[in-house]
Amino acid sequence: MEQKTDEMTLTFRCPPELAGVLPEPIPAVQGLPEWFKSMPQRVVNPRSGYQLDTLKRCPPFIDAMTYGFLIPLATDLKVQDGEFTWNIDLAGTALDNAFSPIDFHDPIQAVGSPFFDDDRYIIKFINFWTIQAPPGYSLLFTHPVNRRDLPFTALTGLVDCDAYRDVPVQFPAHWHDASFNGVLPKGTPLVQCLPVKRETWQARCEALSAEAMERFSDTNDSLRDETAVYRRNFRAAKR
């Protein structure tokens, strides 16, 4: 009998022989990179002498990086002069001698897009997790937010994982750092998985009213004269 899915739960499932072998998807808040953790919160501008907040004190920047879940690379991936190799022990499993953490798309499949290179494949990271979303929810799979330090850029896709939940979603990516030589470690975040409720939206454009202009001016003044205005007065709890 299928386990009932909680209203706000994403259920990740993997083949039984890979349970305990694969790194598990994690809440994005648990996967902040070392460069972010080591950043100072405030710095002095050497030209003006004023102390300024860094990105580490920017709530929208942080909230985007910590929303949803990160799906990790299954094993160490060695890259040397454009060649990808890996080593994972699955002896005695159903995937024996058939396990690969990476595949490729023919470059012609990206022709006409910014991801096209005639002499370079589009890589495809293999995901071994099926993902079940609650009814009415899709999942936006995108490159880990603000992670320009990674040598690849995952392509963004929106998948209706309340229905498409019995096989894994795979993750095509553009390997933009052709000079990269080294190891992409097991657990490296491949994509950020963001739940999106399916709703119909319309756009309305209009001039600000006198009342709205007054609020505009008051908020602008607060942002200029005070600190942490957004965090204190506007930011909603995410967890």
C-alpha positions in Angstrom: 0.0 0.0 0.0 1.3 3.4 -0.9 2.2 5.6 2.0 0.0 8.7 2.1 1.9 11.9 1.2 1.6 14.7 3.7 0.3 18.0 2.4 3.6 19.8 2.4 6.0 16.8 2.0 8.2 15.9 -1.0 8.8 12.1 -1.0 12.2 11.0 -2.4 12.5 7.3 -3.2 15.5 5.3 -4.6 16.0 1.7 -5.7 16.3 -0.5 -2.6 19.9 -1.5 -3.5 20.9 2.1 -3.5 19.4 3.0 -0.1 22.3 4.0 2.2 24.7 4.2 -0.8 23.4 7.4 -2.4 23.7 10.8 -0.7 20.2 11.9 0.1 18.5 15.1 -1.0 18.7 17.8 1.7 16.9 21.0 2.6 18.8 23.8 0.8 19.4 25.5 4.0 21.7 22.6 5.0 23.8 22.9 1.8 25.1 26.5 1.9 28.6 26.6 0.3 31.8 27.3 2.3 32.3 30.6 0.5 29.0 31.9 1.9 29.7 30.6 5.4 33.1 32.3 5.4 31.9 35.7 4.1 32.0 38.6 6.4 28.6 40.3 7.1 30.0 43.8 6.9 33.0 45.3 5.1 34.6 48.8 4.8 34.6 50.3 1.4 38.2 51.4 0.9 37.2 54.3 -1.3 34.6 55.9 0.9 35.5 54.5 4.3 31.9 53.6 5.0 31.0 50.2 6.4 28.6 48.3 4.1 26.5 45.1 4.4 27.6 42.2 2.3 25.4 39.7 0.5 25.4 37.7 3.7 23.0 40.2 5.2 20.7 40.3 2.2 17.5 38.4 3.1 16.3 37.9 -0.5 19.7 36.5 -1.5 19.7 34.1 1.5 16.1 33.1 1.2 16.6 32.1 -2.5 19.6 30.0 -1.6 17.9 28.2 1.3 14.5 27.5 -0.2 13.5 24.0 -1.3 15.8 21.0 -1.6 19.2 20.2 -3.2 19.7 17.0 -5.1 23.4 15.8 -4.8 25.8 14.1 -7.1 25.8 10.4 -6.5 29.6 9.8 -6.5 32.9 11.5 -7.0 33.3 12.6 -10.6 36.8 13.1 -11.9 37.3 15.5 -14.8 40.6 15.5 -16.7 41.1 17.3 -20.0 37.4 16.9 -20.8 37.2 13.2 -19.8 34.8 12.2 -17.1 35.6 9.1 -14.9 34.1 7.8 -11.7 34.4 4.8 -9.4 31.6 3.4 -7.3 31.2 -0.1 -5.9 27.8 -1.6 -6.6 28.9 -5.2 -6.6 26.0 -7.6 -6.1 23.3 -5.0 -6.9 20.8 -4.9 -9.7 22.8 -2.0 -11.2 26.1 -4.0 -11.3 28.2 -2.8 -14.2 25.4 -0.5 -15.4 25.8 2.5 -13.1 26.7 5.8 -14.4 26.3 9.2 -12.7 26.5 11.1 -16.0 25.2 10.8 -19.6 25.2 13.2 -22.5 22.8 14.9 -25.0 23.9 15.3 -28.6 24.8 19.0 -29.0 22.5 19.4 -32.0 19.6 19.1 -29.4 20.6 22.6 -28.2 21.1 24.2 -31.6 19.7 27.8 -31.6 20.0 28.1 -27.9 22.8 29.8 -25.8 23.8 26.3 -24.6 24.8 25.1 -28.1 28.5 24.3 -28.8 29.1 22.4 -31.9 32.1 20.4 -30.4 30.7 19.9 -26.9 28.0 17.7 -25.6 25.3 18.8 -23.2 25.9 16.7 -20.1 23.1 15.0 -18.3 23.5 14.3 -14.6 21.8 11.0 -13.7 19.3 11.2 -10.8 18.3 8.0 -9.1 15.6 9.5 -6.9 11.9 9.5 -7.9 10.1 12.5 -6.4 6.5 12.7 -5.4 4.9 16.1 -4.8 1.5 16.8 -3.2 -1.5 17.1 -5.6 -1.5 20.4 -7.4 2.2 21.0 -7.1 4.9 21.1 -9.7 8.7 21.2 -9.1 11.0 23.8 -10.5 14.4 22.2 -11.1 17.1 24.8 -11.5 20.8 25.4 -11.1 21.6 25.8 -7.3 20.8 29.4 -6.7 23.8 31.8 -6.7 26.3 29.0 -7.2 28.4 30.4 -10.0 31.4 28.7 -8.4 30.2 25.3 -9.9 31.8 24.4 -13.3 28.5 23.6 -14.8 25.1 25.3 -15.2 22.1 23.1 -14.8 19.2 23.8 -17.2 15.9 24.8 -15.7 12.8 22.8 -16.1 9.3 22.6 -14.5 8.0 19.1 -13.9 4.5 18.1 -12.7 5.8 15.6 -10.1 2.4 15.0 -8.5 1.7 12.9 -11.5 5.2 12.2 -13.0 6.5 10.5 -9.9 7.4 6.9 -10.8 10.7 7.5 -12.6 13.5 10.0 -11.8 13.8 13.4 -13.5 17.2 13.8 -15.1 19.2 17.0 -15.1 20.8 18.3 -18.3 23.6 20.9 -17.8 26.0 23.0 -19.7 29.6 22.4 -18.6 30.8 26.0 -19.0 34.3 25.6 -17.4 36.2 23.8 -20.2 39.5 24.3 -18.2 38.2 22.5 -15.1 40.5 19.6 -14.1 39.8 17.9 -10.8 37.2 16.1 -8.8 33.6 17.1 -8.4 32.9 15.6 -5.0 30.1 13.2 -4.1 27.3 15.3 -2.7 27.9 18.3 -4.9 24.5 20.0 -5.4 23.3 19.4 -9.0 20.0 21.2 -8.9 17.7 23.0 -6.5 14.2 21.7 -6.3 11.5 24.3 -5.6 7.9 23.4 -5.0 5.5 25.5 -7.1 1.7 25.4 -6.6 0.0 25.4 -10.0 -2.3 28.4 -10.2 -3.5 30.7 -13.0 -2.0 34.2 -12.8 -2.8 37.4 -14.7 -0.8 40.7 -14.8 -2.3 44.1 -14.1 -0.3 47.3 -14.7 -1.5 50.7 -13.3 -0.2 54.0 -12.0 0.5 54.3 -8.3 -2.2 56.1 -6.4 -1.6 59.0 -4.1 -1.8 56.7 -1.1 0.6 54.2 -2.7 3.0 57.0 -3.5 3.0 58.1 0.1 3.8 54.6 1.2 6.5 54.5 -1.5 8.1 57.6 -0.1 7.9 56.5 3.5 9.4 53.1 2.7 12.2 54.6 0.6 13.0 57.0 3.5 13.1 54.0 5.9 15.4 52.0 3.6 17.7 55.0 3.4 17.8 56.0 7.0 17.5 52.6 8.9 19.0 49.1 8.7 17.3 45.8 8.4 14.0 47.3 7.3 13.0 44.5 5.0 14.1 41.8 7.5 12.2 43.5 10.3 9.0 44.7 8.6 8.4 42.6 5.4 10.2 39.3 5.5 8.0 36.3 5.9 9.1 33.2 7.8 10.2 30.4 5.3 10.6 27.5 7.8 
